[in-house]
């Protein structure tokens, strides 16, 4: 991911959120994460949109919509 790719992804996520479509980013490649951190990517998309794993996304969805785990 280069600078323009990070900004395109950020704009894409913000566009979806403006349409009330919840978007999460998870499992960022460890080689890419420092680049995104340097661009404040997580802060710009919202800390609640970045999750460290698929499991944490499931927990966030369950919590947000007051669902019960199966």
N, C-alpha and C positions, 0 to 999 in steps of 0.2 A: 504494500500500500504506500503510495506516495502522497504528497501534499494535496494534490487535486483529488485523488481518490478518497481521502479522508473527508474533504469538504463535500464531495458529492454524497457520500454516505450520510454525513451529518444533515445535509439539506433534505435528503430522501426521508430520513427518520422524522425530521421536523414537519415535513409535508404530510406524512402519514398521521402524525399526532394531531395536526390541525384538522384532520378529517375524523378525529376520534378513533383512530386505529392505533392500538397500543403496540409498540415495537420494542423488542429487546435485542441486545447484542450480547453474545456469550461466547466463551471459549476463544478469546482473541489469541492468536498465535503469539507466543512469548517473544518472538523476534520483532513483531509489529507493535506490541503494546507500548514499549517506550516511545515510539514515534507518535502514537495516538495520545499518550499522556503528555508529551511535549506540546501538543496542539490543544490541550485541554478538551479533548474529544469527549471524554466521559462527563466532564462538568458541563460542556455545551449542550449535550443531548439530554442531560439530566441524570444524576446518579442513579435514579430509580430505573433507568433504561438499560443500565449495564449490569450484567450478572456474571458471576464467575463460572457458572455451570448451568447445564440444562435443568438440573434438579432445582436450582435456586429460582429459575424462571417459573417452573411449575408452582413452587411455593408462593411466588409473588402473585401469580394469577389466582390461585386459590384464595389468598388473602384479600386481593383487590375486589373480587366478586363474591366474597363471603361464601365460598364453596366448601364442601366437605371432601376430604381426601377419601378415595375409595379403599 
